[in-house]
Amino acid sequence: MNEPGLIYVFDGYCAWSYGFAQTMVDVAAAHPGVPVEVLCGGLYVGSARVPVRRLGDLPATHRRIADLTGAWFGDGYQRLTADGSFVMNSTAAARGFAALRRQAPERAVELAAAMQEAFFVEGHSLAEPETHRGIAREYGLDEDAVVAGFDHPWSLRAAEADFARVRRMGVAAFPALLVATGGRKVPVMSGSATARQVEERLSVLLRRVGRHTARE
């Protein structure tokens, strides 16, 4: 029998993922018996790695996200991106997340949220090892192991494996939440959704998947 689980796909530099981060923490806490696997989506890789000034009207996007989710884009983030030259590198962010996730996979949802807060509130680049050291310290993890993991080739392989798996699942918009059991992956939401919308959809899917699994 395959018990249902959740797959959460985010990107460290995705503002919509940041807007969903607290909701995802709450969802995971509301379903403590349901395992959650967290994957990085790879939003800003290859030719998509450009200065933020070339990404359209980010302030308008941020206002919309704030209005819909209550997420706050902090002064540190505003300073980091003010001149438009900052380049978001999702591969580097995913390497940092892989190093953190390896230390505490059971806390991956919280670590993903902490990483996004470090960028979107405090204005710390996710390409800097010291950013991930700070998160490791906050969560009582081995700081040196996290920094060493960030710089080690295995974290690059882990990041690329996440990106490839997300592509195989057909997930192209972040954040995305799916219910997985056996070989099936059923979307719960993609993009923006309120906590109530997520819970209503998720409760139905978990019951449905649970019934189907029991018959198997």
Residue, then its C-alpha position, 0 to 999 in steps of 0.5 A: m500500500n502506498e500512503p499519500g504524500l505531498i510534493y511541494v515545488f517552489d523556487g527560492y527566488c519566486a515571489w509567488s512562492y514567497g507569498f505562498a510560503q506561510t500557507m504551505v507551512d500552515v498546511a504541512a502543520a495541519h497534516p502532520g501525518v502526511p509526508v511532504e517532499v519539497l523540490c526546487g523548480g528552477l525559475y531563473v536558470g540559463s537565459a532567464r538569469v537576467p538583471v531584475r530590471r529586465l523582469g518587468d514591473l516587479p513592484a506591481t507584482h509585489r503589490r499584487i502578491a502582498d494584497l492577495t497573501g499579506a506577504w511583506f517585501g522587506d527593506g533589505y530586499q528593496r535595497l538589494t534590488a533597487d538599482g535593478s542590477f541584481v541577478m537571481n540565480s535559481t541554481a545557486a538557491a537550489r544548491g543552498f536548499a539542497a544543503l539545508r534539506r540534507q540536514a533536516p529533510e523533515r523540516a524542508v517546508e520550514l527551511a524553504a520558507a526561511m530561505q525565501e524570508a532571507f531574500f525577500v525580507e532581509g535582502h540576502s542573496l541566495a547565492e551566498p554561502e553565508t546566507h545558508r549558514g545563517i538559516a542553518r544557525e537559526y534552525g540548529l543545524d550544522e552550519d559548516a556542513v551546510v556551507a560545505g554542501f553548498d560548495h560541493p558538487w553533490s549540491l549541484r547534482a541535487a539541484e539539477a535532479d530537482f529541476a529535471r524531476v519537476r520538468r518530468m512532472g509537467v510542473a511549469a508554474f510555481p508554487a505548485l502543490l501535488v498529492a502523490t501516491g504510487g505513480r499518480k500525482v494529482p495537482v492541488m494548486s499552482g500559482s496563487a491560492t488562499a489557505r482556505q482554498v488549499e485546505e478545501r481542495l487538499s482535504v477532498l483529494l486526500r480522502r479520494v486518494g486514501r479511498h483509492t489506495a485502500r482498495e489497492 
